[in-house]
Amino acid sequence: MGEIKKLRVRLTFPQELIKEPVLFRMAKKYDVMPNIRRARVTDTFGEMILELEGVEENLNEGINSLRQQGVVVELIEGDIIE
């Protein structure tokens, strides 16, 4: 098993995904632990700042799955937090 990494990301959700458990599914499927630092959600807009922790390959696969569903994923503060 690889080294555990942490990434800080901003997720922006399209309106049609705001009420879907997108983050939960990604965390469970790819064994990634999300730590929500800030969230702003309305009926038409969703944004979260969070830390994702997991093996690098799982983090990459989880982020790619979010992007494929239409979530905008941006890395913030460089890309890795120690």
Sine and cosine of phi, psi and omega as CSV:
sin_phi,cos_phi,sin_psi,cos_psi,sin_omega,cos_omega
0.00,0.00,0.59,-0.81,-0.07,-1.00
-0.99,0.17,0.04,-1.00,0.01,-1.00
-0.95,0.31,0.63,-0.78,0.03,-1.00
-0.98,0.21,0.75,-0.66,0.00,-1.00
-0.86,-0.51,0.32,-0.95,0.12,-0.99
-0.81,-0.59,0.71,-0.71,0.08,-1.00
-0.84,-0.55,0.63,-0.78,0.14,-0.99
-0.97,-0.25,0.80,-0.60,-0.08,-1.00
-0.71,-0.70,0.37,-0.93,0.16,-0.99
-0.92,-0.38,0.81,-0.59,0.07,-1.00
-0.95,-0.32,0.76,-0.65,0.10,-1.00
-0.88,-0.48,0.86,-0.51,-0.10,-0.99
-0.99,-0.14,0.71,-0.70,0.14,-0.99
-0.93,0.35,0.39,-0.92,-0.10,-0.99
-0.80,0.60,-0.63,0.78,-0.08,-1.00
-0.95,0.33,-0.23,0.97,0.00,-1.00
-0.97,-0.25,-0.05,1.00,-0.10,-0.99
-0.86,0.52,-0.61,0.79,-0.06,-1.00
-1.00,-0.10,0.09,1.00,0.01,-1.00
-1.00,-0.04,0.55,-0.84,0.00,-1.00
-0.99,0.13,0.81,0.59,-0.09,-1.00
-0.87,0.49,-0.74,0.67,-0.05,-1.00
-0.91,0.41,-0.68,0.74,0.03,-1.00
-0.86,0.50,-0.74,0.67,-0.01,-1.00
-0.87,0.49,-0.70,0.72,-0.01,-1.00
-0.89,0.46,-0.71,0.71,-0.03,-1.00
-0.88,0.48,-0.67,0.74,-0.04,-1.00
-0.95,0.31,-0.71,0.70,-0.06,-1.00
-0.92,0.40,-0.63,0.78,-0.10,-0.99
-0.96,-0.29,0.15,0.99,0.03,-1.00
0.81,0.59,0.78,0.63,0.01,-1.00
-0.90,-0.43,0.71,-0.70,0.00,-1.00
-0.99,-0.17,0.92,-0.40,0.05,-1.00
-1.00,0.03,0.64,-0.77,0.10,-0.99
-0.83,-0.56,0.97,-0.24,-0.07,-1.00
-0.97,0.26,0.86,-0.52,-0.02,-1.00
-0.99,-0.10,-0.55,0.84,0.00,-1.00
-0.36,-0.93,0.58,-0.82,0.04,-1.00
-0.56,-0.83,0.58,-0.81,0.06,-1.00
-0.67,-0.74,0.91,-0.41,-0.07,-1.00
-0.72,-0.69,0.76,-0.65,0.12,-0.99
-0.81,-0.58,-0.14,-0.99,0.05,-1.00
-0.94,0.35,-0.36,0.93,-0.09,-1.00
-0.87,-0.50,-0.08,1.00,-0.11,-0.99
-0.53,-0.85,0.64,-0.77,0.07,-1.00
-0.64,-0.77,0.77,-0.64,0.04,-1.00
-0.63,-0.78,0.67,-0.74,0.04,-1.00
-0.70,-0.71,0.61,-0.79,0.20,-0.98
-0.94,-0.33,0.81,-0.58,-0.02,-1.00
-0.50,-0.87,0.29,-0.96,0.13,-0.99
-0.97,-0.25,0.72,-0.69,0.09,-1.00
-0.94,-0.34,0.74,-0.67,-0.01,-1.00
-0.83,-0.56,0.74,-0.68,0.03,-1.00
0.16,-0.99,-0.04,-1.00,0.07,-1.00
-0.92,0.38,0.64,-0.77,-0.12,-0.99
-0.78,0.62,-0.70,0.71,-0.01,-1.00
-0.88,0.48,-0.66,0.75,0.03,-1.00
-0.92,0.40,-0.64,0.77,0.05,-1.00
-0.86,0.51,-0.74,0.67,-0.02,-1.00
-0.88,0.47,-0.70,0.72,0.00,-1.00
-0.91,0.41,-0.65,0.76,0.01,-1.00
-0.90,0.43,-0.70,0.71,0.03,-1.00
-0.89,0.45,-0.68,0.73,0.03,-1.00
-0.88,0.47,-0.62,0.78,0.00,-1.00
-0.92,0.40,-0.62,0.79,0.06,-1.00
-0.89,0.46,-0.71,0.70,0.00,-1.00
-0.88,0.47,-0.64,0.77,0.01,-1.00
-0.90,0.44,-0.46,0.89,0.02,-1.00
-0.99,0.11,-0.14,0.99,0.03,-1.00
0.95,-0.31,0.06,1.00,0.04,-1.00
-0.99,0.16,0.73,-0.69,0.09,-1.00
-1.00,0.09,0.84,-0.54,-0.02,-1.00
-0.90,-0.44,0.85,-0.52,0.03,-1.00
-0.85,-0.53,0.75,-0.66,0.11,-0.99
-0.98,0.21,0.64,-0.76,0.02,-1.00
-0.79,-0.61,0.38,-0.92,-0.02,-1.00
0.81,0.58,0.86,0.51,-0.11,-0.99
0.95,0.32,-0.67,-0.74,0.06,-1.00
-0.68,-0.73,-0.29,0.96,-0.04,-1.00
-0.79,-0.62,0.69,-0.73,0.04,-1.00
-0.93,-0.36,0.77,-0.64,0.04,-1.00
-1.00,-0.01,0.00,0.00,0.00,0.00
